[in-house]
Amino acid sequence: TTVSFAGAVKPAHPGLRVRVRVAKYESDGSATRLVSVHLILDPLSQFGYDFSVPDPGTGLYRAVAKFPSDGDHTSAKSEKVLFSIDP
């Protein structure tokens, strides 16, 4: 099972990196980070990532993308994306 994510950075910063993190919520409410990947923004300043869900994959997950600071902008995060997998 995979979950696909896509986004864009505005103002445009093609060729720079964003970091996508995916975590799984545990039964006690804490979250365990599963992946943290760096992606290069394409010429339109967009990115995409296919998250491979570990087995067993049932549960509640969150994903967030972060653009690090550069010479003219501070760092910024996307809104959290929550998703649930239930067989």
Secondary structure, DSSP 4 states (H G I P E B T S, - for coil): -EEEEEEE-SS--TT-EEEEEEEEE-TTS-EEEEEEEEEE--TTSEEEEEEEPPSS--EEEEEEEEEPP-SS---EEPPPEEEEE--
